[in-house]
Amino acid sequence: MADGRPQEVTEDQRQAAQLIWDYHHMRHELRPCDAAIALGCNDLGVSSYAADLYRSGLFPTLVFTGGNSAATINVFPRGEAVHFHEHALALGVPARAMLLEPKAANTGQNIAFAREALSAAGVRPRSVLLISMPYMERRAFATCREQWPGIDVVCASDPLSFDAYLKGMGDEESVISMIVGDLQRVIEYPKLGFAIAQEVPEDVYVAYKSLVRNGFTRCLLSS
């Protein structure tokens, strides 16, 4: 990776990443909720899946939240939420069913600002469906439980296999680095008051440390 080329991923590294991928999934059963929040990111599939869930009748109100980050500014120059909102409109989700929150710069703000947007619209949900990238489910859950105590949280993401997601995103090294970075945040953010603590199984932690040693570090927090 030092010369700028993607790192070749070995089968052992792929299996280690699969362990972490599986851990990130909360495996919540989908059920109707009072509102949904689609978390901004670099994956437009989140918006597509949110539209699918809306059409399934799982919620009446959908909030798209997210401004920009270094990872998304070139992909979604007008902001994650804006592009996600437009995509959902094109997929047939009515404007009256959607709220737009275009300022959040991190997951904590996604939750806090989406909550404010719902309240401003007169929606005070008792349950919320969090829609995220597949490997972000656990961090989204832990963050929401810290930032919005008492809310009933259900997590959802496009039910793709790990291999299918790798192929769809097209850059295995980058995806595995993001998966590793998310696990670091699951581990570290509770210490900073950003999220509730999550138990990390030993085999998942060993897989995480091995991938860090092998250079999948581009999405780790700055020390």
C-alpha positions in Angstrom: 0.0 0.0 0.0 3.0 2.3 0.4 3.2 2.8 -3.4 -0.5 3.6 -3.6 -1.6 0.3 -5.1 -4.3 -1.7 -3.3 -2.9 -4.4 -1.0 -3.5 -8.0 -2.3 -5.8 -9.8 0.1 -5.0 -13.3 1.1 -7.5 -16.0 1.9 -6.5 -15.9 5.6 -7.1 -12.2 5.7 -10.4 -12.5 4.0 -11.5 -15.1 6.6 -10.4 -12.8 9.4 -12.4 -10.0 7.9 -15.4 -12.3 7.5 -15.4 -12.9 11.3 -15.5 -9.1 11.9 -18.1 -8.6 9.3 -20.3 -11.2 11.0 -19.8 -9.6 14.4 -20.8 -6.2 13.1 -24.3 -7.5 12.1 -26.8 -7.2 15.0 -29.2 -9.8 13.4 -32.2 -7.9 14.5 -35.6 -9.1 13.1 -37.2 -6.5 10.9 -40.4 -5.2 12.3 -42.5 -2.0 11.9 -41.1 1.1 13.7 -42.4 4.6 14.2 -39.6 6.1 12.0 -36.4 5.2 10.2 -33.0 6.9 10.0 -30.7 6.2 7.0 -27.1 7.0 8.0 -25.1 8.9 5.4 -21.9 7.2 4.0 -20.2 6.5 0.7 -22.6 3.6 -0.2 -25.7 4.7 -2.1 -27.0 1.2 -1.5 -28.1 2.4 1.9 -30.6 4.7 0.2 -31.8 2.0 -2.1 -32.4 -0.4 0.8 -34.2 2.3 2.8 -36.5 2.8 -0.2 -37.2 -1.0 -0.3 -38.0 -1.0 3.4 -40.3 2.0 3.1 -42.2 0.3 0.3 -42.5 -2.7 2.6 -44.5 -0.6 5.0 -42.1 -0.8 7.9 -42.2 2.9 8.8 -44.1 6.1 7.8 -41.2 8.6 8.1 -37.7 8.3 6.8 -34.8 10.7 7.8 -31.7 10.9 5.6 -28.8 12.3 7.6 -25.3 13.2 6.7 -23.2 16.1 5.4 -19.8 15.3 4.0 -16.5 13.7 5.0 -13.2 13.1 3.3 -14.5 9.8 2.1 -17.7 11.2 0.5 -17.0 14.7 -0.7 -16.0 13.6 -4.2 -18.8 11.0 -4.5 -21.6 13.1 -3.0 -20.5 16.8 -3.4 -23.8 18.2 -2.2 -23.8 16.1 0.9 -24.7 12.5 1.7 -28.2 13.1 2.8 -29.0 15.3 -0.2 -27.9 12.6 -2.7 -29.6 9.8 -0.7 -32.8 11.8 -0.6 -32.8 12.4 -4.3 -32.0 8.7 -5.0 -35.0 7.6 -2.8 -37.2 10.1 -4.7 -36.2 8.5 -8.0 -37.0 5.1 -6.5 -40.5 6.3 -5.7 -40.4 7.3 -2.1 -42.8 10.3 -1.7 -41.2 13.6 -0.6 -43.9 13.8 2.2 -42.5 10.7 3.8 -38.9 12.0 4.0 -37.0 14.4 6.2 -33.6 15.8 5.3 -30.8 16.4 7.8 -27.7 17.6 5.8 -25.3 18.7 8.5 -24.2 15.7 10.6 -20.4 15.0 10.4 -20.3 11.8 12.5 -22.6 9.0 13.7 -23.4 10.7 17.0 -24.5 13.8 15.1 -26.5 11.5 12.7 -28.5 10.3 15.6 -28.8 13.6 17.5 -29.6 15.7 14.5 -32.1 13.2 13.0 -33.8 13.1 16.4 -34.1 16.9 16.2 -35.5 16.8 12.7 -38.1 14.3 13.7 -39.1 16.4 16.7 -39.3 19.5 14.6 -41.7 17.7 12.2 -43.9 16.6 15.2 -42.7 13.0 15.1 -41.7 11.6 18.5 -41.0 7.9 17.9 -40.9 5.2 20.5 -39.1 2.9 18.1 -36.6 3.7 15.3 -35.2 1.6 12.4 -31.5 2.4 11.8 -30.4 1.7 8.2 -26.7 1.6 7.6 -23.9 -0.1 5.7 -23.8 -3.8 6.6 -20.6 -3.5 8.7 -21.8 -0.4 10.5 -24.8 -2.0 12.2 -23.2 -2.6 15.6 -21.6 0.9 15.9 -24.9 2.5 14.8 -26.7 0.5 17.5 -24.2 1.3 20.3 -24.1 5.0 19.3 -27.9 5.3 19.2 -28.3 3.6 22.6 -25.9 6.2 24.1 -27.2 9.3 22.3 -30.9 8.5 22.5 -31.6 6.6 25.8 -34.9 4.8 26.0 -35.6 4.5 22.2 -36.3 1.0 20.9 -33.7 0.4 18.2 -33.8 -2.0 15.3 -30.8 -2.2 13.0 -31.0 -3.1 9.3 -28.7 -3.2 6.3 -28.8 -4.7 2.8 -28.7 -8.4 3.4 -25.6 -9.0 1.2 -23.0 -11.7 1.8 -19.5 -10.6 2.7 -18.2 -11.8 -0.7 -21.0 -10.1 -2.6 -20.3 -6.8 -0.8 -16.6 -7.0 -1.5 -17.3 -7.6 -5.2 -19.9 -4.8 -5.3 -17.6 -2.3 -3.8 -14.7 -3.4 -6.0 -11.8 -2.7 -3.6 -11.3 -5.5 -1.1 -8.4 -3.8 0.7 -10.4 -0.6 1.2 -13.5 -2.4 2.5 -11.5 -4.6 4.9 -9.8 -1.5 6.2 -13.2 0.1 6.8 -14.4 -3.0 8.6 -11.4 -2.9 10.8 -11.8 0.8 11.5 -15.4 0.3 12.5 -14.4 -2.4 15.0 -11.8 -0.1 16.5 -14.5 2.5 17.0 -16.8 -0.1 18.6 -14.0 -0.8 21.1 -12.8 2.8 21.7 -15.9 5.0 21.5 -17.5 3.9 24.8 -14.4 5.1 26.6 -15.1 8.6 25.1 -18.8 8.6 25.9 -19.8 8.3 22.3 -21.4 4.8 22.5 -22.4 2.1 24.9 -19.9 -0.8 25.4 -20.2 -4.0 23.3 -18.6 -7.3 24.2 -16.1 -8.4 21.6 -15.5 -12.1 21.3 -11.9 -13.3 21.6 -11.8 -14.7 18.1 -13.1 -11.4 16.6 -10.5 -9.4 18.6 -7.7 -11.8 17.4 -8.8 -11.3 13.8 -8.9 -7.6 14.3 -5.3 -7.5 15.7 -4.0 -9.7 12.9 -5.5 -7.4 10.2 -4.0 -4.4 11.9 -0.6 -6.1 11.9 -1.0 -6.9 8.2 -1.5 -3.2 7.3 -5.3 -2.8 7.1 -4.9 0.5 9.0 -6.0 3.3 6.7 -9.3 3.8 8.5 -8.0 3.6 12.1 -8.4 6.5 14.4 -5.4 8.9 14.7 -3.4 8.2 17.9 
